Amino acid sequence: QAQLVESGGGLVQAGGSLRLSCVAPGLHFSLNDMGWYRQAPGKQRELVANILSTRRRNYAESVKGRFTISRDNANKTVTLEMNSLKPEDTAVYYCYRKYGSAVQWGQGTQVTVSS
């Protein structure tokens, strides 16, 4: 499978917004479950949000109402809109795709929220 390509991380003040994008080249994108995990220093990787091939969305409780995940099957892209960011959202964010039992990860993009 071609690599996942993430973009959009950076430094933002608390209350600000960022948009993360992940391009997932290759076949069968519309059949992939797509999503984002994050990992903060010293913490386990946690699911932030995912959007299934059925377009059902799931969110971590900590981001509900602030983050929105969407997908564009034609452009093989998944996007995470992050609003009202908090310092505790600081982490490396990883895009992933799941097709059957196979999971592929992006390289990660850093999001830093200053207080």
Secondary structure, DSSP 4 states (H G I P E B T S, - for coil): -PPPEEE--EEEETT--EEEEEE--STTGGGSEEEEEEE-TTS--EEEEEE-TT--EEE-GGGTTTEEEEEETTTTEEEEEE-S--GGG-EEEEEEEEETTEEEE---EEEEEE-
